[in-house]
Amino acid sequence: MTTLLITHPASLTHATPPGHPERADRLRAVEQALEDERFAPLSRIDAPRGTLDQVALCHPRAFAEALVAVSPKSGLVQVDADTLMSAGTIEAALRGVGGAVHAVDEVMGGRAANAFSAMRPPGHHAESVKAMGFCFFNSAAIAARHAQTAHGAERVAIIDWDVHHGNGTQEIFWDDESVLYASTHEMPLYPGTGAPSERGQHGTIVNAPLRAGDASEEFREAFGSALLPRIDAFQPDLIVISAGFDAHWRDPLANINLREADFAWATRKLMEIADRYCGGRVVSVLEGGYDLEGLAKSTVAHVQALMRG
């Protein structure tokens, strides 16, 4: 078994205005970086199209249908201050859901060692009934719930190292003791959630915020002391990573100064826990990352670590 890479050309058809940070070039940078000969051993597949039934694992069907209904034939429709839909948005978002679900199927089914779904738009800001923060459907959350409903996973841990707090994932699983959500993120920063006091109804929300200017030392301390022990104690049947790379020092939307090696280190730490409790089962879903060079290099480090390189 090897690492599975899931992509789809539909990710490029979600259009945003000129100058918008969440742009198609993000995926082009990732795909180009992963064409390097180092990644020849990857198993590669196009993401299948997700279904509204899969979306409904975490979002009311009426919410999904309402988004489909306002999808424009041309031009852009604004759904919140910085989140816009184009004619290709719903297809891209459903392919993102399908990619995350298929990653779970392949990893839980023992056909892939682990998987990385490199799709856009991202998803972790999408709450159960609210599209926001460039996000429409919460693919990481849907992946976790699919692992439970389709594969019998009792406990799923979602680890989110995007520099922006995953308010959507936290909201979806706030009162669910079967899913652990653990996040490092810059605070204060959009969307304003993610304080350590936000712990959920069952203490299964773990937030370890960083401050502007923090770098590798502070990130590894927070990740190692606040997140890893809780994930280890949870003994997950699957680990899902919300892999945003906007905490990279080059990123224009935040003020954390991580290097590519930090993402590789965090990946390996999570793989160690996965090896202990769930046969190495890890599914990673791309979230943010808005400097093309920083995104590409960080993705390379992350995928190399998944490949145990």
N, C-alpha and C positions, 0 to 999 in steps of 0.2 A: 504493500500500500504506500501511496505517496500523498503529498499535499494536493488538494483539488483547488484550482483557480476557476472562479465563475465570473464571467463578464457577459455583456450583451451590447450590441450597437445601439439599442434603444436608449441607453444611458446618455448618448450624445444628442438625442432629439428633444430632451427637456431644455428649452431655450430660456435664457434670462437676459435682461437688458445689458447693453454695453457697459463695462465697468463693474458689473455685479461679481462678487467674489466666488459665488458658487456657479461655476461655468463649465462648459463641456471640456475645455482644455485640461481641467483637473484629471479627467479620465484618460485623456490622450497621454498625459504625462505618466500616469500609472502604467498604462498598457505598454508604452514605449520602454519604460524601465524594466518591465517584466519580460520583454523580448530578449534580454541579455542571455547569452548561452548558459549562464549559471542556472537559469530557470528552465532549461530544457527538460529536466525530470518532472516538472509539474504536469499533472493531469488537468486538461483544460476543457471547459464545456460552456456553451451559451446558456444563460439563465432561462429556465422555462417561465412562462407567463403565470404569475400568481393569480389566484381567484379571489373573488369577493368573499367567499366562504373562509379563505385563509386570512384575509384582512380582518374578518369578523371575529377572529380569535382574540383580538385586542381592541378593536374599534367597532362600535355599533354599526350594523349594516347600513342603517339610514345615513350615517355620517359618510360612509364610503360612497353610497349612491348619490348623495348630495354633491360630493366633489366631482364625481363623474358627470353629473348633470350640468355643472357650470364649466366644464372643460371647453375651452374655446376652439373653434374651427381654424382660427387664425388670430394673430396678435397675442396679447397677454391679458390675463385676468389676475387682479391682485386679491390675495386671500388674507394677507395681513401686511404689516408695514414693510417687511423685507422678503415676503414669500409670494411668488408669482407662478401662475400656471400658463403654459403654452399648449399648443395642439399636441405635443409629444409628451407632456408631463405624466398623464395617467398611465400611458404605456410604460414609460420609464419606471414609475413608482411601482407598478405591478410586477415588472420584471425584477425590481429590487426585492420585493416580497418573495417572488418565486425563486430567486437565487438563494435567499437566506433559507427558505424552506427546503430546497433541494440540497443545500449544504448539510442541513440537519439529517435529511434522509440518508445521504451517502455516508456521513460520519457515524450516525447511530446504527446504520446497517452494516458497518464494517467494511465498506468498499473504498473508503478514503481514510487516511490517518487523521487528517484534519482538513479544514477548508477555509479559504478566504474568498468572500463575495465582494468583488470590486465594482460597485455600482453607485449611481447617483440618481436622484437626489438622496441626501442622507435622511435619517429617520428619527434620531433619538430625542428630538424636541417635540415630536408629534404626540400629543396627549390623546386620550381615548376619543375625545370629541372635538379636537382642535388641531388644525394644521398651523404650524408656526416655525420660525427659525430655519427657513429653507426646507422644512420637512413636511411630508404629507402622511405617509404610513410608517409606523415604527417597526421596521424590519427586524431589528434585534429582539424586540419584545415578542413579535410574532414567531420568530424562530424558537424562542424559549418555550412559548406555549405549545407550539407544534410538537416539540420534543416530548412534552408531557402527554398531549392528547393522542398523538400517533405512535409514540414509541415507549410510552410508559415511564418516562423519566420522572422520578419523584421530586428531585431537587435540582434546580438549574441556577447557576450563578452567572450573572451578567456583570462584566467588569468594563467600565467606561473610563478611558483615559483621554477622551476629547477634552480640549481646554475649556469648552463650555459645558456646564452641567446638563445632564440628560433629564431635564424636568419631565419629559413625556414618559420615559421608562419608569422613573420614580413614581409618577402619578398612577400609571397603569398597575403597578405591583405594590402600591402603598399598604394595602391590607392583605397581602398574600404571603403567608409564611413559607410557601414552597419555592419562592424565587428570591434569591439574594441579589440586591442591586448595590454595587460598590463603585464609587466614583472618586477620581481625583480631577480637579478642575480649578481654574483661576476664580477667585472671588475677592471683591465684587466684580462681576462681569455678567453679561447677558447669559441666562435669562433672569438672574437674581435669586435663584433657588440654590440649594445645595449646602446649607449650613450643617455643621456636625449634629445640631439638635434635631434635625429632620431624620428620624429613625424608623418611621413606619409604625403600623399598628402592632407588629410582632418583632420589632428590632431588627428587621432584615433589610433595612436601608442603611448603608454605611457611606458617609460623605467625609472626605478628607481634603478640604479646600487648600489651595496654594495661594500665595500672594504675588502680586505683580513683581517681577524681577527674580522670582525663585528660579532655580536651575536644577541641574542633575542631582545634587546632594539633597535638596529639599524634597524633590519628587521621589527619589528612592527611599528616603526616610519615611515619607507619608505612605507610600505604597507598601513598604516592607513592614511597618509597624502597625498601621491602621487597617489596611485592606487584606494583606496576605493571611494573617492569623484568622481573620473572620471567614475568609473563603475556605481555608483549610479546615476549620472547625465545622463548617457547613457540609463538607464531604459531598460535593455536587456530583450528579450523574452526567452532567454536561457543563462545560464552560463556554459561554458566548462572550465575545469581545466586541464592544463598540469601539472600533479602532479609528479614532480621529487623530490626525497628525498635526493639528493646529497649535499644539503646545511646543512645536519646534521653534527655535530661536528666530528663524527667518519669517515666521508667519505674521501677516499684517493685521490680524484681527484680535491679537492678544499680546500678553507681555510675560510669557513664561519662556525660559531659555533652554529647552531640552535639545539634545543631540540625537542623531539616529541611534547611537548605541543604547540610549535609555529605553527606546521602544523595543529593541532586541532583548535587553535585559528583562523588561517587564513581561515580554512574551515568554521567555524561558522560565521565569518564575511561575507563571500560570500553567505552563506545560508540566512543570514538576508536580504541581497539585493535581492536574488532570491525570498524570501517570499514576499517582497514588490511589486515586479514588474511582476513576472512570475510564480506564483503558486509554488514556491520552486524548480523549474526545474533546476537541476544541473547534468551535466555529467562530470565525472572525468576519465582521461586517464593516465595511468602510463607512466612516462618518465624515468628519470635517478634515480640513487641511487645505489652505488657500494660497500658499506660496508654492509654485509648481516645482521648484527645485527641492525645497524642503519636503514636500509631499512625496515626490518620487524617491528620494533617498531614504526617507523614513519607511516607505512601503517596502523597499528593497530589504532593509534591515529586518523588518517584521516578517516578511515572507521567508527570508533566509532562516530565521529562527524557527518558524513553523516547520521548515524542511529539515530541521536539526542540523543546519549548517553552521 
